[in-house]
Amino acid sequence: MSKLSALEQRIKARIQHIKNNIHPAHNPIYTETLHTEIETLNWALNEIAALRDSLTLKEIQR
């Protein structure tokens, strides 16, 4: 498994962990913080995908 794939899996696992721990009884400020963390992690996943696409394109062009 490449380093990018391993990082992607770790981020996805963290997102799932956060989602599993959100409960309606939690303080809304705490819940908002968790949603912000999920958004940030999703941004990181998108950056990884863009990097992977860029690397794939470079490989194809060789």
Secondary structure, 3 states (H helix, E strand, C coil): CCHHHHHHHHHHHHHHHHHHHCCCCCCHHHHHHHHHHHHHHHHHHHHHHHHHHHHHHHHHHC
